[in-house]
Amino acid sequence: MSNYAIIENGKVVNAVVSDADFAAENGWVELTSGGIGWDYINGVFVDNRPVAVQPGPVPAPTREELLAEVRALLARIEALA
């Protein structure tokens, strides 16, 4: 028993455990690396999955932005009175 990739349109869509004869009957390819979501190109498993981009740091607010927030909060407080 080995791991086999079920490939559709050049993409690994599932992985299964099977014996070699049953896998060959179904056209499955022995999974030598990678897994679901990988591409199968010219007999090679290739990881072409998109890489998640990490967001950069959020810049600190400027003095003017903070003052605007304070003024808005003061206006809301005065409206309560």
OpenMM code with the backbone's topology and positions (N, CA, C; nanometers):
from openmm import Vec3, app, unit

residues = "MET SER ASN TYR ALA ILE ILE GLU ASN GLY LYS VAL VAL ASN ALA VAL VAL SER ASP ALA ASP PHE ALA ALA GLU ASN GLY TRP VAL GLU LEU THR SER GLY GLY ILE GLY TRP ASP TYR ILE ASN GLY VAL PHE VAL ASP ASN ARG PRO VAL ALA VAL GLN PRO GLY PRO VAL PRO ALA PRO THR ARG GLU GLU LEU LEU ALA GLU VAL ARG ALA LEU LEU ALA ARG ILE GLU ALA LEU ALA".split()
positions = [
    Vec3(0.0846, -0.1174, 0.0000),
    Vec3(0.0000, 0.0000, 0.0000),
    Vec3(0.0893, 0.1240, 0.0000),
    Vec3(0.0504, 0.2177, -0.0866),
    Vec3(0.1239, 0.3438, -0.0982),
    Vec3(0.0235, 0.4571, -0.1140),
    Vec3(0.0732, 0.5787, -0.1099),
    Vec3(-0.0088, 0.6964, -0.1320),
    Vec3(-0.0124, 0.7274, -0.2809),
    Vec3(-0.1309, 0.7597, -0.3314),
    Vec3(-0.1480, 0.7918, -0.4727),
    Vec3(-0.2257, 0.9218, -0.4864),
    Vec3(-0.1924, 0.9946, -0.5931),
    Vec3(-0.2596, 1.1207, -0.6223),
    Vec3(-0.3663, 1.0978, -0.7276),
    Vec3(-0.4824, 1.1552, -0.7041),
    Vec3(-0.5865, 1.1591, -0.8056),
    Vec3(-0.5711, 1.2948, -0.8741),
    Vec3(-0.5439, 1.2915, -1.0035),
    Vec3(-0.5107, 1.4126, -1.0770),
    Vec3(-0.6200, 1.4430, -1.1784),
    Vec3(-0.6649, 1.5677, -1.1780),
    Vec3(-0.7625, 1.6158, -1.2760),
    Vec3(-0.7100, 1.7463, -1.3343),
    Vec3(-0.7002, 1.7506, -1.4665),
    Vec3(-0.6520, 1.8704, -1.5362),
    Vec3(-0.5179, 1.9187, -1.4829),
    Vec3(-0.4283, 1.8242, -1.4531),
    Vec3(-0.2943, 1.8588, -1.4088),
    Vec3(-0.2839, 1.9019, -1.2647),
    Vec3(-0.3925, 1.8864, -1.1877),
    Vec3(-0.3941, 1.9305, -1.0488),
    Vec3(-0.4277, 1.8125, -0.9585),
    Vec3(-0.3544, 1.7976, -0.8474),
    Vec3(-0.3836, 1.6928, -0.7498),
    Vec3(-0.5098, 1.7347, -0.6743),
    Vec3(-0.6177, 1.6576, -0.6930),
    Vec3(-0.7447, 1.6920, -0.6293),
    Vec3(-0.7750, 1.6053, -0.5076),
    Vec3(-0.7001, 1.4944, -0.4937),
    Vec3(-0.7206, 1.4087, -0.3774),
    Vec3(-0.6008, 1.3160, -0.3647),
    Vec3(-0.5838, 1.2611, -0.2464),
    Vec3(-0.4778, 1.1636, -0.2213),
    Vec3(-0.5407, 1.0433, -0.1520),
    Vec3(-0.5003, 0.9236, -0.1942),
    Vec3(-0.5577, 0.8017, -0.1397),
    Vec3(-0.4476, 0.7006, -0.1108),
    Vec3(-0.4799, 0.6062, -0.0248),
    Vec3(-0.3919, 0.4934, 0.0014),
    Vec3(-0.4479, 0.3761, -0.0772),
    Vec3(-0.3612, 0.3108, -0.1555),
    Vec3(-0.4091, 0.2028, -0.2423),
    Vec3(-0.2946, 0.1080, -0.2718),
    Vec3(-0.3320, -0.0090, -0.3246),
    Vec3(-0.2282, -0.0973, -0.3755),
    Vec3(-0.2010, -0.0577, -0.5203),
    Vec3(-0.0878, -0.0983, -0.5719),
    Vec3(-0.0408, -0.0542, -0.7032),
    Vec3(-0.1350, -0.0938, -0.8163),
    Vec3(-0.1892, -0.2146, -0.8110),
    Vec3(-0.2773, -0.2608, -0.9193),
    Vec3(-0.4057, -0.1779, -0.9278),
    Vec3(-0.4694, -0.1557, -0.8130),
    Vec3(-0.5935, -0.0777, -0.8123),
    Vec3(-0.5666, 0.0664, -0.8551),
    Vec3(-0.4539, 0.1220, -0.8112),
    Vec3(-0.4175, 0.2588, -0.8493),
    Vec3(-0.3961, 0.2679, -0.9998),
    Vec3(-0.3281, 0.1704, -1.0566),
    Vec3(-0.3035, 0.1708, -1.2012),
    Vec3(-0.4348, 0.1604, -1.2791),
    Vec3(-0.5282, 0.0795, -1.2308),
    Vec3(-0.6582, 0.0657, -1.2972),
    Vec3(-0.7342, 0.1978, -1.3012),
    Vec3(-0.7131, 0.2818, -1.2003),
    Vec3(-0.7844, 0.4086, -1.1894),
    Vec3(-0.7056, 0.5267, -1.2451),
    Vec3(-0.5830, 0.5020, -1.2896),
    Vec3(-0.5015, 0.6092, -1.3448),
    Vec3(-0.4409, 0.7008, -1.2403),
    Vec3(-0.4299, 0.6512, -1.1186),
    Vec3(-0.3713, 0.7308, -1.0118),
    Vec3(-0.2195, 0.7248, -1.0209),
    Vec3(-0.1531, 0.8278, -0.9708),
    Vec3(-0.0078, 0.8389, -0.9781),
    Vec3(0.0487, 0.8308, -0.8371),
    Vec3(0.1559, 0.7524, -0.8204),
    Vec3(0.2159, 0.7422, -0.6876),
    Vec3(0.2591, 0.8797, -0.6410),
    Vec3(0.2199, 0.9137, -0.5212),
    Vec3(0.2460, 1.0451, -0.4639),
    Vec3(0.3839, 1.0433, -0.3989),
    Vec3(0.4804, 1.0996, -0.4695),
    Vec3(0.6187, 1.0989, -0.4208),
    Vec3(0.6523, 1.2238, -0.3419),
    Vec3(0.5774, 1.3316, -0.3649),
    Vec3(0.5940, 1.4556, -0.2884),
    Vec3(0.4695, 1.5392, -0.3063),
    Vec3(0.4524, 1.6360, -0.2184),
    Vec3(0.3385, 1.7258, -0.2325),
    Vec3(0.2101, 1.6657, -0.1844),
    Vec3(0.1007, 1.7212, -0.2369),
    Vec3(-0.0302, 1.6752, -0.1952),
    Vec3(-0.1399, 1.7516, -0.2662),
    Vec3(-0.2553, 1.7535, -0.2064),
    Vec3(-0.3718, 1.8181, -0.2669),
    Vec3(-0.3404, 1.9649, -0.2941),
    Vec3(-0.3765, 2.0080, -0.4149),
    Vec3(-0.3523, 2.1459, -0.4549),
    Vec3(-0.2264, 2.1641, -0.5373),
    Vec3(-0.1381, 2.0654, -0.5363),
    Vec3(-0.0157, 2.0741, -0.6159),
    Vec3(-0.0485, 2.0440, -0.7615),
    Vec3(0.0398, 2.0874, -0.8506),
    Vec3(0.0258, 2.0568, -0.9924),
    Vec3(0.1084, 1.9321, -1.0248),
    Vec3(0.0681, 1.8638, -1.1306),
    Vec3(0.1434, 1.7478, -1.1802),
    Vec3(0.1789, 1.7803, -1.3243),
    Vec3(0.3063, 1.8177, -1.3448),
    Vec3(0.3526, 1.8657, -1.4746),
    Vec3(0.4650, 1.7759, -1.5248),
    Vec3(0.4437, 1.7159, -1.6417),
    Vec3(0.5450, 1.6300, -1.7043),
    Vec3(0.6009, 1.5263, -1.6079),
    Vec3(0.5135, 1.4643, -1.5305),
    Vec3(0.5548, 1.3577, -1.4397),
    Vec3(0.6177, 1.4046, -1.3103),
    Vec3(0.6077, 1.5342, -1.2808),
    Vec3(0.6690, 1.5888, -1.1593),
    Vec3(0.5636, 1.6661, -1.0803),
    Vec3(0.5629, 1.6477, -0.9490),
    Vec3(0.4739, 1.7239, -0.8627),
    Vec3(0.5372, 1.8598, -0.8358),
    Vec3(0.4601, 1.9661, -0.8601),
    Vec3(0.5106, 2.1023, -0.8471),
    Vec3(0.4150, 2.1827, -0.7585),
    Vec3(0.4731, 2.2542, -0.6618),
    Vec3(0.3917, 2.3373, -0.5729),
    Vec3(0.3749, 2.4757, -0.6356),
    Vec3(0.2617, 2.4963, -0.7021),
    Vec3(0.2304, 2.6257, -0.7615),
    Vec3(0.1177, 2.6955, -0.6868),
    Vec3(0.0951, 2.6532, -0.5629),
    Vec3(-0.0115, 2.7170, -0.4852),
    Vec3(0.0280, 2.8609, -0.4546),
    Vec3(-0.0686, 2.9523, -0.4513),
    Vec3(-0.0353, 3.0916, -0.4214),
    Vec3(0.0199, 3.1050, -0.2801),
    Vec3(0.1148, 3.1925, -0.2653),
    Vec3(0.1766, 3.2170, -0.1354),
    Vec3(0.1003, 3.3297, -0.0672),
    Vec3(0.0622, 3.3077, 0.0565),
    Vec3(-0.0092, 3.4108, 0.1316),
    Vec3(0.0842, 3.5278, 0.1588),
    Vec3(0.0355, 3.6464, 0.1297),
    Vec3(0.1148, 3.7675, 0.1530),
    Vec3(0.0825, 3.8196, 0.2915),
    Vec3(0.1850, 3.8369, 0.3713),
    Vec3(0.1671, 3.8884, 0.5058),
    Vec3(0.1563, 4.0408, 0.4996),
    Vec3(0.0548, 4.0981, 0.5624),
    Vec3(0.0427, 4.2433, 0.5605),
    Vec3(0.1564, 4.3083, 0.6371),
    Vec3(0.1958, 4.4230, 0.5918),
    Vec3(0.3019, 4.4973, 0.6594),
    Vec3(0.2486, 4.5622, 0.7865),
    Vec3(0.3366, 4.6247, 0.8620),
    Vec3(0.2931, 4.6884, 0.9857),
    Vec3(0.2013, 4.8073, 0.9558),
    Vec3(0.1062, 4.8284, 1.0445),
    Vec3(0.0148, 4.9413, 1.0313),
    Vec3(0.0869, 5.0654, 1.0825),
    Vec3(0.0928, 5.1706, 1.0020),
    Vec3(0.1647, 5.2901, 1.0484),
    Vec3(0.0918, 5.3550, 1.1656),
    Vec3(0.1690, 5.4148, 1.2540),
    Vec3(0.1114, 5.4835, 1.3693),
    Vec3(0.0354, 5.6066, 1.3205),
    Vec3(-0.0739, 5.6411, 1.3889),
    Vec3(-0.1489, 5.7593, 1.3469),
    Vec3(-0.0664, 5.8865, 1.3674),
    Vec3(-0.0935, 5.9842, 1.2851),
    Vec3(-0.0229, 6.1120, 1.2977),
    Vec3(-0.0848, 6.1929, 1.4114),
    Vec3(-0.0157, 6.2981, 1.4512),
    Vec3(-0.0659, 6.3863, 1.5557),
    Vec3(-0.2008, 6.4442, 1.5144),
    Vec3(-0.2112, 6.4848, 1.3895),
    Vec3(-0.3347, 6.5450, 1.3396),
    Vec3(-0.4513, 6.4449, 1.3432),
    Vec3(-0.4234, 6.3203, 1.3077),
    Vec3(-0.5284, 6.2173, 1.3107),
    Vec3(-0.5765, 6.1938, 1.4525),
    Vec3(-0.4832, 6.1883, 1.5491),
    Vec3(-0.5215, 6.1674, 1.6884),
    Vec3(-0.6033, 6.2849, 1.7413),
    Vec3(-0.5620, 6.4071, 1.7057),
    Vec3(-0.6369, 6.5244, 1.7495),
    Vec3(-0.7782, 6.5232, 1.6914),
    Vec3(-0.7921, 6.4819, 1.5676),
    Vec3(-0.9239, 6.4752, 1.5053),
    Vec3(-1.0119, 6.3748, 1.5787),
    Vec3(-0.9547, 6.2618, 1.6195),
    Vec3(-1.0308, 6.1623, 1.6953),
    Vec3(-1.0742, 6.2185, 1.8307),
    Vec3(-0.9829, 6.2903, 1.8976),
    Vec3(-1.0155, 6.3488, 2.0275),
    Vec3(-1.1293, 6.4492, 2.0121),
    Vec3(-1.1210, 6.5351, 1.9097),
    Vec3(-1.2270, 6.6342, 1.8868),
    Vec3(-1.3610, 6.5646, 1.8607),
    Vec3(-1.3601, 6.4588, 1.7833),
    Vec3(-1.4833, 6.3869, 1.7539),
    Vec3(-1.5416, 6.3246, 1.8802),
    Vec3(-1.4551, 6.2692, 1.9654),
    Vec3(-1.5028, 6.2109, 2.0911),
    Vec3(-1.5583, 6.3186, 2.1841),
    Vec3(-1.4899, 6.4339, 2.1907),
    Vec3(-1.5396, 6.5439, 2.2748),
    Vec3(-1.6757, 6.5904, 2.2266),
    Vec3(-1.6950, 6.5967, 2.0963),
    Vec3(-1.8247, 6.6385, 2.0417),
    Vec3(-1.9325, 6.5384, 2.0805),
    Vec3(-1.9014, 6.4107, 2.0773),
    Vec3(-1.9989, 6.3083, 2.1161),
    Vec3(-2.0318, 6.3185, 2.2650),
    Vec3(-1.9292, 6.3470, 2.3468),
    Vec3(-1.9512, 6.3597, 2.4919),
    Vec3(-2.0399, 6.4802, 2.5200),
    Vec3(-2.0127, 6.5927, 2.4547),
    Vec3(-2.0913, 6.7143, 2.4757),
    Vec3(-2.2369, 6.6919, 2.4306),
    Vec3(-2.2551, 6.6119, 2.3278),
    Vec3(-2.3904, 6.5853, 2.2795),
    Vec3(-2.4720, 6.5061, 2.3821),
    Vec3(-2.4069, 6.4331, 2.4689),
    Vec3(-2.4756, 6.3529, 2.5717),
    Vec3(-2.5266, 6.4398, 2.6856),
    Vec3(-2.4651, 6.5560, 2.7066),
    Vec3(-2.5015, 6.6408, 2.8215),
    Vec3(-2.6299, 6.7147, 2.8046),
] * unit.nanometer
topology = app.Topology()
chain = topology.addChain("A")
for resn in residues:
    res = topology.addResidue(resn, chain)
    for name in ("N", "CA", "C"):
        topology.addAtom(name, app.Element.getBySymbol(name[0]), res)
